[in-house]
Amino acid sequence: MITFVFSLILGALCLGITGAARAQEPWVAPEFLAQSRPDFGTRLPLCVLKGSPSFERDVQTAQALADVLLLTSQVVELDLRDVAHQSQDGVWPEIRQALAGRCLGVMGARLYGAQRLPDWLIASRPYFSAPYVLVSQAAQSLDDLAASHPRAQLGAPLYTPIDLSLITLIEAGGRFGGFQRRPFDRPEIARALMLAGAMDAAILWEPDLAGLAPDFYQTVAPMPPSFDANRDVAILFRSTDGALRANIDAALKVLAAEE
């Protein structure tokens, strides 16, 4: 399952495709979906999500892809932050519209390994990966947190495999059995709870820290391997654009070799 919370985690928009987000996706008969779009000529229009923690990396990658493919880069900014909270259908209609007329792909899709995308979407190979980390006032690890705060209020991002791993850890008992799970849907909520003293530590996606004031934590520690804590970021295309994805994947492989 993925979490496509196009986070615009920025709110709930984390394009991570969670089961919850998938459940909200409206079903649209194929005959009502646009099958054509404008001729972009020698341009490579790729959408990036305003407010996304990976925004700068997304823009850089979009421009680098155009260079590798000998095309003219066109970065199209989408601001879906309000849409994520106001529309009962989430961001899906906006993403469909963008892929039908404004861009060839949407950057910044956060993926997990075991994933199921909606039938009308396919994803590129990842163009970067970043881990989830433990932020707190002093803990250097989960073991350290358990030793100093055996009944710590520990936050985890809702509807993610990380949250499920935390639930499993607590239910297993032992030295982590006293942790109290505090789920949150946006990084700024975790910050507010920690500042208010209602949360002792939180598990956050590392790129999200760049968008938050560092006034709610002192230490940043890695998560244990059992949490499978890395999150890949990829590009989304319409499922009918398999040939385009193959070309983009080849270009991404070139860029990866140059790093």
Residue frames relative to the residue before (quaternion, step in Angstrom):
aa qw qx qy qz dx dy dz
M 1.0000 0.0000 0.0000 0.0000 0.00 0.00 0.00
I 0.1538 -0.7975 0.5601 0.1630 3.53 -0.99 0.58
T 0.3730 -0.6755 0.5811 0.2586 3.33 -1.39 0.15
F 0.0332 -0.8039 0.5939 0.0062 3.51 -0.24 1.07
V 0.1755 0.8004 -0.5625 0.1099 3.51 0.66 0.79
F 0.1816 -0.7964 0.5385 0.2070 3.64 0.58 0.86
S 0.1438 -0.8560 0.4862 0.1009 3.45 0.59 1.21
L 0.0476 -0.5492 0.8335 -0.0376 2.57 0.06 0.61
I 0.0171 -0.7999 0.5995 -0.0231 3.31 0.77 0.96
L 0.2166 0.5760 -0.5275 0.5856 2.60 1.02 0.88
G 0.8157 -0.1034 0.0445 0.5674 3.39 -0.19 0.78
A 0.7313 -0.3465 0.2444 0.5342 3.49 -0.74 -0.81
L 0.4962 0.7074 -0.4041 0.3002 3.51 1.24 -0.15
C 0.2428 0.7594 -0.5801 0.1669 3.57 0.57 0.54
L 0.2457 -0.7539 0.5441 0.2742 3.73 0.28 0.49
G 0.3247 0.6752 -0.6019 0.2763 3.49 0.25 0.97
I 0.2796 -0.8184 0.4324 0.2552 3.68 -0.23 0.59
T 0.0860 -0.8252 0.5571 0.0355 3.52 -0.07 1.18
G 0.6476 -0.4845 0.3954 0.4353 3.47 -1.27 0.25
A 0.6328 0.5359 -0.3434 0.4410 3.58 1.03 -0.74
A 0.6633 0.4881 -0.3169 0.4705 3.57 0.92 -0.85
R 0.6436 0.5290 -0.3233 0.4488 3.55 0.99 -0.83
A 0.6413 0.5375 -0.3301 0.4369 3.55 1.02 -0.78
Q 0.6809 0.4859 -0.2880 0.4662 3.58 1.14 -0.59
E 0.5083 0.6718 -0.4251 0.3310 3.58 1.19 -0.33
P 0.3586 -0.7403 0.5199 0.2304 3.61 -0.70 1.00
W 0.3816 -0.7029 0.5437 0.2542 3.57 -1.01 0.77
V 0.0504 -0.7881 0.6134 -0.0081 3.55 -0.86 1.00
A 0.4678 -0.6856 0.4818 0.2811 3.57 -0.75 1.04
P 0.5954 -0.6180 0.3771 0.3483 3.62 -0.91 0.90
E 0.6484 0.5463 -0.3397 0.4072 3.60 0.98 -0.74
F 0.6850 0.4676 -0.2886 0.4784 3.59 1.23 -0.33
L 0.5778 0.5761 -0.3814 0.4344 3.59 1.25 -0.01
A 0.5194 -0.6378 0.4654 0.3270 3.57 -1.02 0.79
Q 0.2162 -0.7945 0.5582 0.1023 3.58 -0.83 1.00
S 0.7348 0.3308 -0.2117 0.5530 3.59 1.22 -0.24
R 0.0595 -0.7759 0.6255 0.0562 3.54 -1.29 0.31
P 0.7083 -0.4626 0.2916 0.4464 3.61 -1.18 0.21
D 0.4733 -0.6200 0.5384 0.3191 3.54 -1.28 0.44
F 0.2253 -0.8161 0.5215 0.1064 3.57 -0.42 1.20
G 0.4066 -0.7440 0.4573 0.2683 3.59 1.26 0.04
T 0.7933 -0.2599 0.2136 0.5075 3.57 -0.80 -1.03
R 0.5062 0.6397 -0.4290 0.3880 3.58 1.24 0.28
L 0.2024 -0.7331 0.6319 0.1492 3.55 -1.26 0.50
P 0.0570 -0.8265 0.5599 0.0115 3.61 0.08 1.26
L 0.0271 0.7866 -0.6140 0.0594 3.56 -0.72 1.11
C 0.3662 -0.7441 0.5216 0.2004 3.58 -0.85 0.98
V 0.0822 -0.7564 0.6465 0.0555 3.55 -1.12 0.77
L 0.4322 -0.7279 0.4863 0.2166 3.55 -1.09 0.76
K 0.3850 -0.7259 0.5209 0.2315 3.57 -0.60 1.12
G 0.7899 0.2907 -0.2318 0.4876 3.53 -0.97 0.89
S 0.4948 0.6564 -0.4406 0.3609 3.59 1.22 -0.12
P 0.5222 -0.6453 0.4468 0.3335 3.63 -0.96 0.73
S 0.7063 0.4169 -0.2680 0.5056 3.60 1.20 -0.40
F 0.2535 0.8333 -0.4729 0.1335 3.59 1.30 0.19
E 0.6982 0.4708 -0.2909 0.4541 3.60 0.73 -1.02
R 0.6547 0.4959 -0.3134 0.4767 3.58 0.96 -0.84
D 0.6258 0.5453 -0.3342 0.4465 3.59 1.03 -0.77
V 0.6647 0.4994 -0.2977 0.4691 3.57 0.92 -0.94
Q 0.6528 0.5199 -0.3097 0.4557 3.59 0.90 -0.92
T 0.6765 0.4905 -0.2938 0.4642 3.57 0.95 -0.90
A 0.6225 0.5402 -0.3384 0.4540 3.58 1.01 -0.79
Q 0.6832 0.4770 -0.2870 0.4725 3.58 0.93 -0.87
A 0.6538 0.5145 -0.3133 0.4579 3.58 1.00 -0.81
L 0.6151 0.5480 -0.3437 0.4507 3.59 1.05 -0.73
A 0.6445 0.5187 -0.3194 0.4621 3.57 0.96 -0.86
D 0.6388 0.5286 -0.3278 0.4528 3.58 0.98 -0.81
V 0.6677 0.5040 -0.3021 0.4570 3.59 0.89 -0.94
L 0.7361 0.4100 -0.2202 0.4916 3.57 1.00 -0.86
L 0.4197 -0.7300 0.4439 0.3064 3.60 1.32 0.12
L 0.4878 0.6206 -0.4482 0.4197 3.54 1.00 0.94
T 0.5212 -0.6111 0.4879 0.3418 3.56 -1.31 0.18
S 0.3982 -0.7374 0.4959 0.2273 3.56 -0.68 1.10
Q 0.0241 0.7567 -0.6533 0.0041 3.55 -1.10 0.79
V 0.1334 -0.7946 0.5909 0.0406 3.55 -0.44 1.25
V 0.1233 -0.7961 0.5920 0.0239 3.55 -0.67 1.16
E 0.2428 -0.7973 0.5374 0.1285 3.58 -0.52 1.15
L 0.1163 -0.7656 0.6307 0.0512 3.55 -0.95 0.98
D 0.1317 -0.7728 0.6157 0.0795 3.56 -0.90 0.89
L 0.0285 0.8384 -0.5378 0.0843 3.55 -0.12 1.32
R 0.3430 0.7834 -0.4755 0.2062 3.58 1.22 0.16
D 0.6996 0.4398 -0.2779 0.4898 3.60 0.86 -0.88
V 0.6022 0.5761 -0.3535 0.4248 3.57 1.07 -0.77
A 0.6293 0.5728 -0.3349 0.4046 3.57 0.97 -0.85
H 0.7528 0.3924 -0.2082 0.4857 3.57 1.04 -0.76
Q 0.7367 0.4635 -0.2322 0.4342 3.57 1.07 -0.73
S 0.7265 0.4173 -0.2448 0.4881 3.58 1.09 -0.62
Q 0.4427 -0.6980 0.4906 0.2759 3.58 -0.87 0.90
D 0.6609 0.4860 -0.3026 0.4852 3.58 1.23 -0.37
G 0.4655 -0.6894 0.4434 0.3337 3.58 1.25 0.03
V 0.7631 -0.3854 0.2778 0.4381 3.55 -1.16 -0.62
W 0.4374 0.7557 -0.4325 0.2251 3.58 1.23 -0.29
P 0.6656 0.4845 -0.3428 0.4526 3.66 0.78 -0.78
E 0.6476 0.5164 -0.3203 0.4596 3.59 1.01 -0.79
I 0.6433 0.5129 -0.3209 0.4692 3.58 1.00 -0.81
R 0.6242 0.5326 -0.3329 0.4647 3.60 0.98 -0.83
Q 0.6763 0.5040 -0.2919 0.4510 3.55 0.88 -0.99
A 0.6532 0.5251 -0.3132 0.4467 3.55 0.92 -0.89
L 0.7027 0.4600 -0.2653 0.4735 3.58 0.91 -0.92
A 0.6510 0.5125 -0.3200 0.4595 3.58 1.20 -0.37
G 0.8602 0.1343 -0.0422 0.4902 3.59 1.03 -0.55
R 0.7563 0.4166 -0.2192 0.4542 3.60 1.11 -0.54
C 0.8219 0.0035 0.0335 0.5686 3.59 1.01 -0.66
L 0.5309 -0.6408 0.4635 0.3045 3.55 -1.30 0.36
G 0.8052 0.0289 0.0026 0.5922 3.56 1.17 -0.53
V 0.3212 -0.7254 0.5760 0.1970 3.55 -1.25 0.45
M 0.3196 -0.7644 0.5375 0.1569 3.55 -0.66 1.20
G 0.7677 0.4515 -0.2613 0.3722 3.54 -1.34 0.17
A 0.3982 0.7096 -0.4959 0.3031 3.60 1.17 0.40
R 0.2362 -0.7859 0.5583 0.1219 3.58 -0.60 1.13
L 0.0848 -0.8341 0.5447 -0.0175 3.52 -0.58 1.17
Y 0.2333 -0.7062 0.6400 0.1929 3.49 -1.37 0.34
G 0.7132 -0.4941 0.2973 0.3985 3.54 -1.23 0.48
A 0.7637 0.2826 -0.1685 0.5555 3.59 0.67 -1.06
Q 0.1537 0.8452 -0.4858 0.1613 3.51 0.04 1.29
R 0.0796 -0.7460 0.6576 0.0678 3.51 -1.28 0.57
L 0.1836 -0.7846 0.5852 0.0902 3.53 -0.49 1.19
P 0.6110 -0.5014 0.4339 0.4325 3.59 -1.22 0.30
D 0.6513 -0.5645 0.3404 0.3758 3.58 -1.08 0.68
W 0.7141 0.4689 -0.2671 0.4459 3.59 1.05 -0.64
L 0.6990 0.4280 -0.2644 0.5083 3.59 1.29 0.10
I 0.0461 -0.7387 0.6693 0.0657 3.53 -1.29 0.55
A 0.2982 -0.7697 0.5424 0.1563 3.58 -1.16 0.55
S 0.4980 -0.6304 0.5117 0.3047 3.52 -1.23 0.59
R 0.6179 -0.4361 0.4422 0.4821 3.52 -1.30 -0.19
P 0.5990 -0.5773 0.3929 0.3919 3.64 -1.07 0.54
Y 0.2366 -0.7607 0.5782 0.1760 3.58 -1.11 0.59
F 0.7815 -0.0880 -0.0848 0.6118 3.55 1.29 0.17
S 0.2194 -0.7599 0.6028 0.1048 3.52 -1.31 0.42
A 0.0198 -0.7928 0.6092 -0.0082 3.57 -1.04 0.78
P 0.4452 -0.7310 0.4600 0.2363 3.59 -1.05 0.73
Y 0.4440 -0.5799 0.5876 0.3483 3.49 -1.41 0.12
V 0.1228 -0.8000 0.5863 0.0340 3.56 -1.05 0.78
L 0.4377 -0.6618 0.5451 0.2709 3.53 -1.31 0.39
V 0.0666 -0.7918 0.6066 0.0254 3.59 -0.71 1.05
S 0.1430 0.7782 -0.5941 0.1446 3.57 -0.95 0.92
Q 0.6651 -0.4977 0.3718 0.4143 3.55 -1.29 -0.17
A 0.8465 0.0378 0.0117 0.5309 3.60 1.04 -0.62
A 0.5703 0.6461 -0.3872 0.3277 3.62 1.08 -0.60
Q 0.2803 -0.7654 0.5627 0.1380 3.56 -1.00 0.90
S 0.7810 0.0336 -0.0226 0.6233 3.58 1.32 -0.07
L 0.6604 -0.4626 0.3842 0.4497 3.58 -1.28 0.05
D 0.6186 0.5410 -0.3406 0.4568 3.60 1.03 -0.76
D 0.6504 0.5161 -0.3044 0.4668 3.54 0.98 -0.89
L 0.6446 0.5173 -0.3154 0.4662 3.58 1.02 -0.86
A 0.6615 0.5117 -0.3070 0.4544 3.58 0.95 -0.88
A 0.6565 0.5173 -0.3122 0.4516 3.58 1.05 -0.75
S 0.7529 0.3876 -0.2140 0.4869 3.58 0.96 -0.85
H 0.7872 0.1121 -0.0509 0.6043 3.59 1.15 -0.64
P 0.1471 -0.8463 0.5056 0.0805 3.61 0.36 1.21
R 0.7532 0.2784 -0.1917 0.5643 3.61 1.18 -0.41
A 0.1424 0.8424 -0.5049 0.1232 3.54 1.07 0.81
Q 0.3899 -0.6517 0.5997 0.2525 3.52 -1.20 0.69
L 0.0162 -0.8368 0.5439 -0.0611 3.58 -0.29 1.31
G 0.2539 -0.8003 0.5305 0.1168 3.56 -0.64 1.14
A 0.0158 -0.7771 0.6292 0.0011 3.56 -1.18 0.68
P 0.5387 -0.6363 0.4370 0.3376 3.62 -1.03 0.71
L 0.4761 -0.7138 0.4528 0.2424 3.53 -0.72 1.17
Y 0.8426 0.1899 -0.1673 0.4753 3.55 -1.23 0.69
T 0.5832 0.5424 -0.4071 0.4470 3.60 1.01 0.71
P 0.6306 -0.5221 0.4061 0.4060 3.59 -1.22 0.37
I 0.5724 0.5843 -0.3782 0.4335 3.58 1.15 -0.59
D 0.6518 0.5095 -0.3029 0.4731 3.56 0.97 -0.88
L 0.6518 0.5056 -0.3134 0.4705 3.59 0.97 -0.83
S 0.6304 0.5274 -0.3318 0.4629 3.59 1.04 -0.75
L 0.6462 0.5131 -0.3215 0.4646 3.58 1.03 -0.78
I 0.6243 0.5330 -0.3339 0.4633 3.58 0.98 -0.82
T 0.6594 0.5103 -0.2997 0.4636 3.57 0.93 -0.94
L 0.6428 0.5337 -0.3138 0.4511 3.57 0.99 -0.89
I 0.6843 0.4797 -0.2875 0.4679 3.58 0.88 -0.93
E 0.6781 0.5037 -0.2954 0.4463 3.58 0.92 -0.91
A 0.6076 0.5656 -0.3517 0.4326 3.59 1.17 -0.50
G 0.4167 -0.7305 0.4542 0.2940 3.56 1.25 -0.30
G 0.5208 0.6334 -0.4680 0.3295 3.57 -1.08 -0.66
R 0.8166 -0.2712 0.1740 0.4788 3.57 -1.20 -0.51
F 0.6985 0.4402 -0.2809 0.4893 3.61 1.20 -0.34
G 0.4586 0.7333 -0.4168 0.2797 3.58 1.28 -0.12
G 0.6624 0.5207 -0.3110 0.4397 3.57 1.19 -0.40
F 0.4590 0.6860 -0.4578 0.3305 3.59 1.24 -0.18
Q 0.2459 -0.7387 0.6099 0.1479 3.55 -1.13 0.74
R 0.3228 -0.7738 0.5157 0.1762 3.59 -0.52 1.18
R 0.0410 -0.7793 0.6253 -0.0013 3.57 -0.96 0.95
P 0.1505 -0.8244 0.5386 0.0878 3.63 0.01 1.20
F 0.0405 -0.7755 0.6295 0.0260 3.56 -1.20 0.60
D 0.3733 -0.7550 0.4943 0.2153 3.58 -1.13 0.53
R 0.7774 0.1933 -0.1347 0.5833 3.60 1.24 -0.18
P 0.5906 -0.6072 0.3900 0.3611 3.61 -0.97 0.77
E 0.6469 0.5328 -0.3397 0.4269 3.59 0.99 -0.75
I 0.5801 0.5541 -0.3761 0.4636 3.59 1.21 -0.44
A 0.6325 0.5223 -0.3279 0.4687 3.58 1.00 -0.81
R 0.6394 0.5239 -0.3246 0.4596 3.58 0.96 -0.85
A 0.6705 0.5066 -0.3027 0.4496 3.58 0.87 -0.96
L 0.6671 0.5023 -0.3040 0.4585 3.59 0.94 -0.85
M 0.6602 0.4916 -0.3187 0.4699 3.58 1.00 -0.77
L 0.6446 0.5110 -0.3270 0.4652 3.59 1.00 -0.75
A 0.6877 0.4745 -0.2723 0.4772 3.58 1.12 -0.70
G 0.4993 -0.6741 0.4145 0.3529 3.57 1.28 -0.11
A 0.5204 0.6486 -0.4053 0.3797 3.58 1.28 0.26
M 0.7517 0.2275 -0.1580 0.5985 3.59 1.29 -0.02
D 0.3466 -0.7693 0.5046 0.1827 3.59 -0.81 1.01
A 0.7875 -0.0343 0.0607 0.6124 3.58 1.11 -0.67
A 0.1332 -0.7906 0.5937 0.0694 3.56 -1.24 0.42
I 0.3301 -0.6965 0.5999 0.2145 3.50 -1.25 0.58
L 0.0288 0.8192 -0.5662 0.0869 3.56 -0.55 1.21
W 0.5061 -0.5911 0.5179 0.3552 3.55 -1.23 0.49
E 0.5546 -0.6796 0.3635 0.3138 3.57 -0.65 1.14
P 0.6581 0.5044 -0.3467 0.4385 3.69 0.83 -0.74
D 0.5828 0.5920 -0.3814 0.4055 3.61 1.12 -0.49
L 0.5772 0.6139 -0.3808 0.3808 3.59 1.11 -0.58
A 0.6067 0.5828 -0.3563 0.4066 3.59 1.09 -0.66
G 0.7184 0.4382 -0.2487 0.4797 3.58 1.15 -0.55
L 0.6714 0.4671 -0.2919 0.4958 3.59 1.29 0.09
A 0.5152 -0.6017 0.4999 0.3502 3.56 -1.09 0.63
P 0.4037 -0.7492 0.4737 0.2268 3.63 -0.84 0.95
D 0.3883 0.7602 -0.4436 0.2729 3.57 1.07 0.70
F 0.6820 0.5003 -0.2850 0.4509 3.59 1.25 -0.03
Y 0.7730 0.2294 -0.1592 0.5697 3.60 1.23 0.07
Q 0.2958 -0.7446 0.5723 0.1749 3.53 -1.32 0.43
T 0.7955 0.2085 -0.0979 0.5605 3.57 1.10 -0.68
V 0.1590 -0.7397 0.6473 0.0921 3.52 -1.28 0.62
A 0.0086 -0.8299 0.5548 -0.0587 3.57 -0.52 1.18
P 0.5274 -0.6354 0.4526 0.3366 3.61 -1.09 0.61
M 0.4528 -0.6475 0.5344 0.3002 3.54 -1.24 0.47
P 0.5684 -0.5993 0.4236 0.3720 3.62 -1.09 0.54
P 0.6576 -0.5442 0.3502 0.3858 3.63 -1.12 0.61
S 0.5955 0.5971 -0.3679 0.3918 3.60 1.07 -0.65
F 0.6403 0.5377 -0.3285 0.4392 3.61 1.20 -0.39
D 0.2486 -0.7755 0.5416 0.2087 3.63 1.23 -0.25
A 0.1401 0.9037 -0.3929 0.0965 3.50 1.05 0.98
N 0.5325 0.6200 -0.4378 0.3748 3.64 1.13 0.15
R 0.1460 -0.7744 0.6104 0.0803 3.53 -1.13 0.68
D 0.2950 -0.7696 0.5459 0.1503 3.56 -0.76 1.09
V 0.2094 -0.7484 0.6164 0.1267 3.53 -1.24 0.58
A 0.0047 -0.8179 0.5704 -0.0753 3.56 -0.79 1.08
I 0.4978 -0.6187 0.5169 0.3197 3.56 -1.38 -0.12
L 0.2820 -0.7610 0.5634 0.1545 3.57 -0.99 0.85
F 0.0601 -0.7775 0.6258 0.0171 3.55 -1.09 0.85
R 0.5812 -0.5114 0.4650 0.4295 3.55 -1.27 0.15
S 0.5829 -0.6162 0.4025 0.3442 3.57 -1.03 0.74
T 0.6295 0.5324 -0.3371 0.4546 3.60 1.21 -0.38
D 0.6540 0.5280 -0.3030 0.4490 3.60 1.28 -0.15
G 0.1096 0.8388 -0.5239 0.0997 3.56 0.92 0.90
A 0.6474 0.5147 -0.3266 0.4575 3.59 0.98 -0.76
L 0.6268 0.5256 -0.3278 0.4727 3.57 1.03 -0.79
R 0.6489 0.5132 -0.3257 0.4577 3.58 0.90 -0.88
A 0.6359 0.5357 -0.3383 0.4406 3.59 0.94 -0.81
N 0.6618 0.4931 -0.3065 0.4742 3.60 0.98 -0.82
I 0.6538 0.5012 -0.3130 0.4727 3.58 0.98 -0.83
D 0.6333 0.5312 -0.3333 0.4535 3.59 0.98 -0.81
A 0.6412 0.5158 -0.3233 0.4672 3.58 1.00 -0.82
A 0.6605 0.4948 -0.3055 0.4749 3.58 1.00 -0.82
L 0.6353 0.5222 -0.3304 0.4631 3.60 1.02 -0.75
K 0.6158 0.5391 -0.3414 0.4623 3.57 1.09 -0.69
V 0.6241 0.5271 -0.3271 0.4751 3.58 1.05 -0.77
L 0.6720 0.4955 -0.3028 0.4596 3.58 0.88 -0.93
A 0.6383 0.5278 -0.3304 0.4525 3.59 1.00 -0.80
A 0.6559 0.5167 -0.3092 0.4552 3.59 1.04 -0.77
E 0.6650 0.5096 -0.2965 0.4585 3.58 1.19 -0.55
E 0.5721 0.6137 -0.3859 0.3837 3.62 1.17 -0.36
